[in-house]
Amino acid sequence: MRSNRATVRAGVSLAATLPMLAGALALGIPAAHAADHPARDLLAGTRPAWATARADKGATSDATRVTARVYLTGRNAAGLAAYAKAVSDPHSASYGKYLTAKQARARFGATKAQVAAVKSWLTAAGLKVTGVTQHYVSVSGDVAAAEKAFGTQLHNFAKGSKTYRAPASTASVPQGLADAVLTVTGLDNAPHMATHDDQLPPPDTVFRNAGPFSSYYGSTTASTLPSAYGKKIPYAVKGYTGKQLRAAYGAGTRTGKGVRVAITDAYASPTIAYDAGTYAKRNGDAAWKTGQLQQVTPKKYTDTEDCSASGWYGEETLDVEAVHAVAPAADVTYVGAASCNDDDLLDALGKVVDKHLADIVSNSWGEVEAVQTPDLAAAYDQVFQLGAVEGIGFYFSSGDDGDEVASSGTKQVDSPANSAWVTAVGGTSLAVGKNDTYLWETGWGTDKANLSADGKSWTDFPGAFTSGAGGGTSKTVAEPSYQQGVVPDALAKANGASGNRVVPDIAAIADPNTGFLVGQTQTLPDGTKQAYSEYRIGGTSLAAPTIAAVQALAQEARGKAIGFANPVIYSKYGSKVYHDVTDNPTGSGLAVARVDFVNGYDATGGLSTSVRSLGKDSSLAAVKGYDDVTGVGSPANGYVESYRRP
């Protein structure tokens, strides 16, 4: 998009069409540094913020290998953004007039001439084209060729305790290619890895919860343990199941029939079909029908060690079982990425859009905003906008570390949940009572205090912050129009007078202390075999598929794709279709007691008893009205049916 670039001019401008420019490059006109070339367009955001003069360790060797992706702008980037906005706005004449994937490609995709010109430019610089997709051209080559192509020097920079390669100045492209190139990724080689957001150790060894448990909130009181907030407290639930969640969020008779939900994560669980089928049978969910659960996976996986591949198996299992529990008739397509790297996750999202695999996409992964560079943000937004014009909505977990200060040292939000083109899903602590009655929710945030040695008190009560729903104000994304008039200025303008995107948009169950029961095949403690077992789980990795499933119910009610839902979600703000979640719904402090296996799976290593206070999310607070823990709130009775067309 032209709007995110500055044009560098030095001397006579170069006026050439794309094919003419490609031919000129093939004849040997050097694409060197912007300062040496008469006209180049800067690719904003390609020099990472950490690549400072102070951190500069000198030039990268010319012989060092570089792999990169040149993302294509397509025919009409501004038109794509405008149509994505119009088709998602209930006040627009274009609302709901979605395009097919083929129509979107024809209207907004890259032309053959653009692709040919980009390939010619890159090969003329000495880079080898290794792949071409609808979204990008991938290349490889040495540093010297990359510097020639992108008009910048590549240096080594200190980043924390390590050193990485990055552009010493903003990368650029010849001006004649400005309307063909969106951005380039891969010039810096710092890790761009997403993490999943469930609250569970990697399932290399079986994980189990110790009891006692409550079967619903408050069913079993910890009468022999110390009081908290002036009263005896209940034990944590064993784990809610589909029937309880459907009741809490107003599913009614809807099942998601006729709706397909996609789930993206990295890798793929080898036992998902067995686990999902076994879980449904044991916990009262409808049996999976033939073909109802499908997997789309790459030809090979990479970075399995760096990404802790097996840790993603539990993520997929949670997402699949949660969607089916809440929307038992919805079709589910799991799309696994080749790794947890951003480029591979982008490929997975691209598959959903290019083949329109689903109308609703649940994504329980992300990274802190400071790590996601603007070049990657641009690539993600393009995919989300293409999805919007096709009637596809993306739902992202907001994160599990509250304001991120405890984990990163900096108050920030997560990405891609920070994108203005996705629905960011925050988290709550949920109390479902007897007979599946919704009691209340708090914003998810947990303080933990352990039982004292004499068993008579909680040590340093309420204890330290452990986890909580991600949220806050973006430093990089402007305030979207749908948030204006709803999000308080104190939040929207926290990082600047012009206003920024605030996360999340909506919320659902996330607290692992009031969490969801999930079933998964895991390795037994002796390491000799695997077996299916069930455990309680939480995180905004639970909230995202829960909201995606609720949206499947709403889409069934509407009878047509909802698409990018934020404009509609905010249009319902303040109505009775939401639970207005606060941190103090009962007027007094809330907490549950937990007994855990020290070793994570049995009592041989002893037991640990603790109190978990609810509604204690770092510096974030769930208050009356919109807040940066739960957004507009959680779905209430009437939410699903509010999508019915007159």
C-alpha positions in Angstrom: 0.0 0.0 0.0 1.4 3.4 -1.0 0.2 4.9 2.2 2.8 3.1 4.4 5.8 4.2 2.4 8.0 7.2 1.9 9.5 7.6 -1.6 13.2 8.4 -1.7 14.2 10.6 -4.6 17.7 11.6 -5.7 18.0 13.1 -9.1 15.8 12.3 -12.1 12.7 10.2 -11.4 12.4 6.8 -13.0 9.0 6.5 -14.7 8.5 3.0 -15.9 5.8 0.4 -16.0 6.4 -2.8 -14.2 7.4 -4.9 -17.2 9.7 -2.1 -18.4 11.4 -1.9 -15.0 11.8 -5.6 -14.8 13.5 -5.6 -18.2 15.8 -2.7 -17.2 16.8 -4.7 -14.1 17.5 -7.7 -16.2 19.8 -5.6 -18.3 21.9 -4.8 -15.2 20.7 -1.6 -13.6 21.7 -2.0 -10.0 19.1 -2.1 -7.3 21.5 -0.9 -4.6 21.0 1.4 -1.7 18.1 3.9 -1.7 20.6 6.8 -1.5 22.4 5.6 -4.6 19.2 5.1 -6.7 17.2 7.9 -8.4 13.8 6.6 -7.1 12.9 3.9 -4.6 10.0 3.3 -2.3 10.7 2.5 1.3 9.0 -0.5 2.9 8.0 0.9 6.2 8.7 -1.3 9.2 11.3 -3.5 7.6 14.0 -2.2 9.9 13.1 -3.5 13.4 13.2 -1.2 16.3 15.9 -3.1 18.0 18.3 -2.5 15.1 19.8 0.7 16.6 23.2 2.3 16.0 24.1 1.5 19.6 23.4 -2.2 19.0 25.2 -2.4 15.7 28.0 -5.0 15.6 29.0 -4.4 12.0 28.2 -5.7 8.5 27.0 -9.2 8.0 29.2 -11.3 5.8 28.3 -11.1 2.1 28.3 -14.8 1.9 25.7 -15.3 4.6 22.5 -17.0 3.3 19.2 -15.1 3.4 15.7 -16.5 2.9 12.9 -13.9 2.5 9.4 -13.4 1.3 8.2 -10.5 -0.8 4.6 -10.1 -0.1 2.5 -8.8 -3.0 0.2 -5.8 -2.7 -2.2 -7.0 -5.4 -4.4 -5.0 -7.8 -6.0 -2.6 -5.3 -4.8 -2.6 -1.7 -6.7 0.5 -0.8 -9.8 -0.9 -2.4 -9.4 -4.2 -0.5 -9.3 -2.4 2.8 -12.3 -0.2 1.9 -14.4 -3.2 0.7 -13.5 -5.2 3.8 -14.8 -2.4 5.9 -17.9 -1.9 3.9 -18.9 -5.5 3.7 -18.6 -5.8 7.5 -20.5 -2.7 8.5 -24.2 -3.2 9.2 -24.8 0.4 8.2 -23.3 0.0 4.8 -25.2 -0.7 1.6 -22.5 -3.4 0.9 -23.0 -5.2 4.2 -22.9 -8.9 3.8 -22.3 -8.8 0.0 -19.3 -11.1 0.2 -17.2 -12.3 -2.6 -16.1 -15.9 -3.4 -12.5 -16.7 -3.0 -12.2 -16.7 -6.8 -13.9 -13.3 -7.1 -11.7 -11.8 -4.3 -8.6 -13.1 -6.1 -9.7 -11.6 -9.4 -10.6 -8.2 -7.9 -7.7 -7.8 -5.4 -5.1 -10.4 -6.1 -1.7 -9.9 -7.7 -1.7 -9.8 -11.5 0.6 -12.0 -13.6 2.4 -8.9 -14.7 3.1 -7.9 -11.1 4.4 -11.4 -10.2 6.6 -11.5 -13.3 8.0 -8.0 -12.6 8.8 -8.9 -9.0 10.5 -12.2 -10.0 12.5 -10.4 -12.7 13.7 -7.8 -10.2 14.7 -10.3 -7.6 16.5 -12.6 -10.0 18.3 -9.7 -11.6 19.7 -8.8 -8.1 21.1 -12.4 -7.8 18.4 -13.9 -5.6 16.8 -17.3 -6.5 13.0 -17.5 -6.5 12.1 -20.6 -4.5 8.3 -20.3 -4.5 5.4 -18.3 -5.7 1.9 -18.2 -4.0 -1.1 -16.0 -4.3 0.4 -13.9 -1.5 4.2 -13.8 -1.9 7.3 -14.6 -3.8 9.9 -16.5 -1.7 13.6 -16.1 -2.4 17.0 -17.2 -1.2 20.5 -16.0 -1.8 23.5 -14.4 -0.2 23.6 -11.1 1.8 25.2 -9.2 -1.1 22.2 -10.1 -3.4 19.7 -9.2 -0.7 21.4 -5.8 -0.2 21.3 -5.2 -3.9 17.6 -6.1 -4.2 16.4 -4.2 -1.2 18.6 -1.1 -1.2 20.0 -1.5 2.4 22.9 -3.0 4.1 22.5 -6.0 6.5 24.3 -5.7 9.8 24.5 -7.8 12.9 22.8 -6.3 16.0 22.8 -7.1 19.6 19.3 -8.0 20.9 19.3 -9.0 24.5 22.1 -11.5 25.0 22.1 -12.6 21.4 23.0 -11.2 18.0 20.8 -11.2 15.0 20.9 -9.9 11.4 18.7 -7.0 10.3 18.6 -4.1 7.8 20.7 -1.2 8.9 18.2 1.1 7.2 14.6 0.7 5.9 14.4 -1.7 3.0 13.2 -0.4 -0.3 12.1 -1.4 -3.8 12.4 0.4 -7.1 9.7 2.9 -7.5 8.1 1.2 -10.4 7.4 -1.8 -8.2 5.8 0.2 -5.4 2.3 -0.9 -6.3 3.3 -4.5 -6.5 5.2 -5.1 -3.3 3.5 -4.9 0.1 6.5 -5.7 2.3 9.4 -8.1 2.7 10.0 -10.4 5.6 13.1 -12.4 6.5 15.7 -9.7 6.2 16.1 -9.9 9.9 16.6 -13.4 11.4 15.4 -12.8 15.0 12.9 -15.5 16.1 9.3 -14.7 15.0 7.6 -17.5 16.9 4.1 -17.6 18.2 3.2 -19.4 21.4 0.0 -21.1 22.3 -2.1 -19.7 25.1 -3.4 -22.7 27.1 -2.5 -23.0 30.7 -0.9 -26.5 30.6 2.6 -27.8 30.6 3.6 -29.6 27.3 1.9 -33.0 27.2 5.1 -35.0 26.9 4.2 -36.5 30.2 0.6 -36.9 31.3 -0.9 -34.0 33.3 -3.7 -34.6 35.8 -5.6 -32.6 38.3 -5.8 -33.7 42.0 -9.0 -33.4 43.9 -11.2 -32.7 45.8 -13.3 -31.0 43.1 -16.6 -29.2 42.7 -18.8 -30.6 40.0 -20.4 -27.1 39.5 -19.3 -23.9 41.1 -19.7 -24.1 44.9 -20.9 -27.7 45.0 -18.0 -28.8 47.3 -16.8 -26.4 50.1 -13.2 -26.6 51.4 -14.5 -26.7 55.0 -11.2 -28.0 56.5 -9.1 -25.3 54.9 -8.7 -21.7 56.1 -11.2 -19.1 55.0 -10.6 -16.4 52.4 -12.3 -13.0 52.2 -14.1 -13.8 55.4 -15.7 -17.1 54.4 -15.1 -20.7 53.5 -14.4 -21.1 49.8 -15.3 -23.9 47.2 -12.9 -26.2 45.6 -12.1 -25.6 42.0 -14.4 -27.3 39.5 -13.3 -30.6 38.0 -13.8 -28.9 34.6 -17.0 -27.6 32.9 -18.4 -29.6 30.0 -20.4 -28.6 26.9 -23.8 -28.6 28.5 -22.7 -26.1 31.2 -21.0 -23.8 28.7 -23.9 -23.9 26.3 -26.2 -22.9 29.1 -23.9 -20.1 30.3 -23.7 -18.5 26.9 -27.3 -18.8 25.8 -27.0 -21.5 23.1 -30.6 -22.5 23.4 -31.5 -25.0 20.7 -28.8 -23.9 18.3 -26.1 -26.4 17.4 -24.1 -24.8 14.6 -25.7 -26.9 12.0 -24.5 -25.9 8.5 -21.5 -23.9 9.7 -17.9 -24.7 9.3 -15.3 -23.6 11.9 -11.6 -23.7 11.1 -8.9 -23.9 13.8 -5.3 -22.9 13.2 -2.4 -24.0 15.3 1.1 -25.4 14.7 1.6 -29.1 13.9 -1.1 -31.6 14.4 -2.0 -34.1 17.1 -1.6 -37.7 15.9 -4.5 -38.8 18.2 -7.0 -36.0 17.7 -9.7 -38.2 16.0 -9.6 -40.8 18.8 -9.4 -38.2 21.6 -12.2 -36.0 20.3 -14.5 -39.0 19.8 -13.7 -40.5 23.2 -14.2 -37.1 24.9 -17.6 -36.6 23.3 -18.8 -40.0 24.2 -17.7 -39.7 27.9 -19.0 -36.2 28.5 -22.4 -36.1 26.8 -21.5 -34.3 23.6 -23.0 -35.4 20.3 -21.0 -38.1 18.5 -18.8 -36.8 15.7 -20.3 -37.7 12.3 -18.2 -39.0 9.4 -16.3 -36.2 7.8 -17.3 -33.6 10.5 -13.7 -33.3 11.7 -11.1 -32.8 9.0 -7.4 -31.9 9.1 -5.4 -29.9 6.6 -1.6 -30.3 7.2 1.6 -29.4 5.4 3.8 -31.9 3.6 6.5 -31.6 6.3 7.0 -29.9 9.7 10.0 -27.8 10.7 11.5 -26.4 13.9 9.8 -29.1 16.0 12.3 -28.7 18.8 12.4 -24.9 19.0 8.6 -24.8 18.9 8.1 -27.7 21.3 5.8 -29.4 18.8 4.2 -31.8 21.2 3.1 -28.9 23.3 0.8 -27.8 20.5 -1.0 -31.2 20.5 -2.9 -30.2 23.7 -3.7 -26.8 22.1 -5.4 -28.5 19.1 -7.2 -30.9 21.3 -8.6 -28.2 23.5 -9.7 -26.1 20.5 -11.4 -29.0 18.7 -13.2 -30.3 21.8 -14.3 -26.9 23.0 -15.8 -26.0 19.6 -17.6 -29.3 19.4 -18.8 -29.1 23.0 -20.5 -25.7 22.4 -21.5 -26.1 18.7 -21.9 -29.9 18.3 -23.3 -29.9 14.8 -20.7 -27.5 13.3 -18.1 -28.9 10.9 -14.6 -28.5 12.1 -11.5 -28.1 9.9 -8.1 -28.1 11.6 -5.4 -26.3 9.6 -1.9 -27.1 11.0 1.0 -24.9 10.3 4.4 -26.4 9.5 5.9 -24.6 12.6 5.2 -21.9 15.1 7.0 -19.3 13.0 4.9 -16.4 11.7 5.5 -17.3 8.0 4.2 -20.8 8.5 1.2 -19.6 10.5 0.5 -17.0 7.8 0.5 -19.9 5.3 -2.1 -21.7 7.4 -4.3 -18.7 7.5 -3.8 -18.2 3.8 -5.1 -21.7 3.1 -8.3 -20.9 4.9 -8.8 -17.8 2.9 -7.6 -19.1 -0.5 -9.9 -22.1 -0.3 -12.6 -20.6 1.9 -12.3 -23.6 4.2 -14.6 -22.0 6.9 -16.5 -18.8 7.8 -15.2 -18.7 11.4 -11.6 -19.2 12.3 -10.4 -19.8 15.9 -6.7 -19.0 16.7 -5.3 -19.6 20.1 -1.8 -18.3 19.6 0.2 -15.1 19.4 3.2 -13.1 20.7 3.8 -9.8 22.4 3.2 -6.7 20.2 6.9 -5.6 20.6 8.0 -8.8 18.8 5.8 -8.5 15.8 7.4 -6.2 13.3 5.4 -3.9 11.1 6.2 -5.9 8.0 4.6 -9.0 9.5 1.6 -7.0 10.7 1.0 -5.8 7.1 1.1 -9.4 5.8 -1.3 -10.5 8.5 -3.7 -7.7 7.9 -3.8 -8.4 4.2 -5.0 -12.0 4.9 -7.5 -10.8 7.4 -8.9 -8.2 4.9 -9.2 -10.9 2.2 -11.0 -13.0 4.7 -13.4 -10.2 5.5 -14.4 -9.6 1.9 -15.2 -13.4 1.7 -17.3 -13.4 4.8 -14.6 -15.0 7.0 -14.1 -13.9 10.6 -10.9 -14.5 12.6 -11.0 -14.9 16.4 -7.7 -14.6 18.4 -7.0 -15.2 22.0 -5.8 -12.1 23.8 -3.1 -13.8 25.8 -2.6 -15.3 29.3 -0.2 -12.9 31.0 -2.4 -9.9 31.7 -0.6 -6.6 30.8 2.6 -8.6 30.0 4.7 -6.7 32.6 5.4 -9.8 34.6 6.5 -11.8 31.6 8.1 -9.2 29.3 8.9 -6.2 31.6 6.8 -4.0 29.4 3.1 -3.2 29.4 1.8 -4.3 26.1 -0.9 -6.2 24.2 -0.5 -9.4 22.1 -0.5 -9.8 18.4 -2.2 -10.7 16.0 -5.0 -10.0 18.5 -4.0 -6.3 18.3 -5.0 -6.2 14.6 -8.0 -4.0 13.8 -9.3 -6.7 11.5 -9.7 -9.6 14.0 -11.9 -10.2 17.0 -9.7 -10.3 20.1 -11.2 -12.7 22.7 -10.5 -11.9 26.4 -11.0 -14.2 29.4 -13.2 -14.6 32.4 -13.6 -16.7 35.5 -17.0 -18.4 35.1 -19.3 -19.6 37.8 -22.0 -22.1 36.6 -24.1 -23.4 39.4 -26.5 -26.2 40.1 -28.8 -27.2 37.2 -26.4 -25.4 34.8 -27.4 -21.9 36.0 -25.2 -19.0 35.1 -24.2 -17.3 38.4 -21.6 -14.7 37.4 -18.3 -14.0 35.8 -15.2 -12.0 36.8 -12.4 -10.8 34.6 -9.8 -13.6 34.6 -6.8 -12.7 36.8 -5.3 -15.0 39.4 -3.4 -14.4 42.6 -2.0 -17.5 44.3 -1.2 -18.1 48.0 0.0 -21.5 49.3 -1.2 -23.2 52.5 1.0 -22.5 55.5 3.1 -25.3 57.0 0.7 -25.7 59.9 -2.4 -25.7 57.6 -4.0 -22.8 59.5 -3.6 -19.9 57.1 -2.7 -18.8 53.6 0.9 -17.6 53.3 1.1 -13.9 52.2 -2.5 -13.9 51.2 -3.7 -13.1 48.5 -0.3 -14.0 47.1 1.3 -13.3 43.8 -0.1 -12.8 40.3 0.2 -16.0 38.2 -1.8 -15.4 35.0 -4.7 -13.4 33.6 -6.5 -12.4 30.4 -4.4 -10.3 28.0 -5.5 -6.8 27.2 -4.6 -3.1 27.0 -3.9 -0.5 24.5 -1.8 -1.1 21.3 1.1 1.1 20.7 1.1 0.5 16.9 -2.5 0.1 15.7 -4.8 3.1 15.3 -8.2 3.1 16.9 -10.7 1.4 14.6 -14.0 3.2 13.9 -16.1 0.5 15.5 -14.4 1.1 18.9 -15.0 4.9 18.8 -17.8 6.0 21.2 -17.6 2.7 23.1 -14.1 2.4 24.4 -13.3 5.0 27.0 -10.8 7.7 26.1 -8.7 6.7 29.1 -8.0 3.5 27.4 -8.1 4.5 23.7 -5.8 7.4 24.2 -3.4 5.8 26.8 -0.6 5.8 24.2 -1.4 8.9 22.3 -4.0 11.6 21.7 -5.1 10.3 18.4 -6.2 7.0 19.9 -5.2 3.4 19.5 -6.8 -0.1 19.2 -7.8 -1.5 22.6 -7.9 -5.3 23.3 -10.1 -7.3 23.7 -13.4 -7.1 22.0 -15.4 -9.8 23.7 -14.7 -12.5 26.3 -15.5 -16.0 27.6 -14.3 -18.6 30.0 -10.6 -18.7 30.4 -9.6 -19.1 34.0 -8.1 -22.6 34.5 -9.5 -22.6 38.1 -13.0 -22.5 36.6 -11.9 -24.2 33.4 -13.0 -26.8 30.8 -12.5 -30.5 31.0 -10.5 -31.8 28.1 -9.5 -35.3 27.0 -6.1 -36.2 25.4 -3.8 -39.1 24.8 -0.6 -38.5 26.7 2.6 -40.3 27.7 2.4 -42.1 31.0 4.9 -41.2 33.7 7.1 -44.2 33.1 7.4 -43.2 29.5 6.6 -46.7 28.2 3.2 -46.1 26.7 0.4 -43.6 26.1 -3.1 -43.5 27.3 -6.2 -41.2 27.1 -6.9 -39.1 30.2 -8.8 -36.0 31.1 -7.9 -32.8 32.9 -9.1 -29.3 33.5 -7.6 -26.6 31.3 -8.0 -22.9 30.8 -6.4 -19.8 29.2 -7.7 -17.5 26.5 -7.0 -20.6 24.3 -10.2 -21.8 25.7 -12.0 -18.4 25.3 -11.2 -18.2 21.6 -12.8 -21.5 20.5 -15.7 -21.0 22.9 -16.5 -17.6 21.2 -15.9 -19.1 17.8 -18.4 -21.8 18.6 -20.9 -19.3 19.9 -20.5 -17.4 16.6 -21.3 -20.6 14.8 -24.5 -20.8 16.7 -25.2 -17.1 15.8 -24.4 -17.8 12.2 -26.9 -20.7 12.2 -29.5 -18.2 13.5 -28.6 -15.6 10.9 -28.7 -18.1 8.0 -25.7 -16.4 6.4 -22.1 -15.8 7.1 -21.4 -13.2 9.8 -17.9 -12.4 8.5 -15.7 -9.9 10.3 -17.9 -9.5 13.4 -16.5 -6.5 15.3 -18.8 -3.8 13.8 -21.8 -5.9 14.8 -20.4 -6.9 18.2 -19.9 -3.3 19.1 -23.2 -2.2 17.7 -24.8 -4.5 20.4 -22.8 -2.9 23.2 -24.8 -1.9 26.3 -27.7 -4.2 25.5 -28.9 -7.2 27.5 -27.3 -9.7 25.0 -24.0 -9.3 27.0 -23.0 -10.1 30.5 -21.4 -6.9 31.7 -18.4 -8.7 33.5 -16.8 -7.0 36.4 -14.1 -8.1 38.9 -16.5 -8.0 41.9 -19.8 -9.4 40.8 -20.9 -10.5 44.3 -19.8 -7.6 46.3 -17.0 -9.5 48.1 -13.7 -11.1 47.3 -13.9 -14.4 45.4 -11.5 -17.4 45.5 -11.3 -21.1 45.1 -9.1 -23.8 46.7 -6.9 -26.1 44.6 -5.1 -29.2 45.5 -2.5 -30.2 42.9 0.0 -33.0 42.4 3.5 -31.7 42.9 4.8 -33.8 40.0 1.8 -33.0 37.8 0.3 -36.5 37.6 0.1 -38.5 40.9 0.5 -38.3 44.7 3.9 -39.9 44.8 5.6 -36.5 44.9 3.2 -35.1 47.4 0.3 -32.6 47.2 0.3 -28.8 47.0 -2.7 -26.8 48.4 -3.3 -23.2 47.4 -6.0 -20.5 47.3 -6.6 -18.8 43.9 -8.2 -15.4 44.1 -10.3 -14.4 41.2 -10.6 -11.0 39.4 -6.9 -9.9 40.0 -5.6 -9.3 36.5 -2.2 -7.5 36.9 -2.8 -3.8 36.3 -5.9 -4.5 34.2 -9.4 -4.3 35.6 -12.9 -5.6 34.6 -15.3 -2.7 35.3 -18.8 -1.7 34.4 -19.0 -1.1 30.7 -16.2 -1.7 28.2 -12.9 -2.7 29.8 -9.5 -4.1 28.6 -10.0 -7.5 30.2 -13.4 -8.6 28.8 -14.2 -6.0 26.1 -18.0 -5.5 25.7 -18.6 -8.6 28.0 -19.5 -12.2 27.4 -22.5 -13.6 25.4 -25.7 -13.8 27.4 -29.1 -15.2 26.7 -30.3 -13.5 23.6 -26.9 -13.0 22.0 -27.2 -15.9 19.6 -30.7 -15.1 18.5 -29.9 -11.4 18.1 -28.2 -12.3 14.8 -31.5 -13.5 13.3 -32.4 -11.5 10.2 -35.9 -9.9 10.3 
